[in-house]
Amino acid sequence: MPDITLSLEQLPKNRDGLRVLLAHEIGHAIHNQWTDLEGIDWEQVRWESLLLGMYREGVATHFSRQIVPNVADELYYTYGSLGGKDWFLFAQEN
């Protein structure tokens, strides 16, 4: 069973943000288990690759949308912090 740890000072202050953050982290655990079952050689993974990081975060975000549907779109990316909706709109426009 994978461990999921969170930084207390970074936890969202709203219920939906917390639910999405936990679903996101569970998404990472699911992804890791699936890649394990497919026989990935973890020692060959280039962890410093930014493309790998983007891919893994995208997969976890996808799972968070499946696990916690129907919340504000920005929560899947900000969890209710980092500027919230304003940041999300800026990111979409730019």
C-alpha positions, 0 to 999 in steps of 0.5 A, a space after each residue: 500500500 502506498 504512503 500519501 503524505 501532505 504538507 499541513 501548511 499547504 492544505 487547502 482551507 476549503 472542503 472541495 479543495 481538500 477532496 481534490 488534492 487527496 484525489 490527486 495524490 490517490 491518482 499518483 498512487 493508482 498510476 504508480 501501481 498500474 505502471 508497476 503491474 506493466 513491469 516498469 523498470 523504476 531504476 531506468 526512469 529519468 526523474 529529472 525530466 520535465 516532460 515526465 513531471 508534466 505527464 505524471 501531474 496530468 495523469 493525477 489531475 485526470 484521476 482527480 477529475 474522475 474521483 471528485 467530479 463537478 467542482 470548480 475547474 480551478 480546484 483541479 489545479 489550485 486546490 483553492 490556493 495559488 490565486 484561485 480562479 484569477 490565476 486559473 483564468 490567467 493561465 488559460 488566457 496565456 
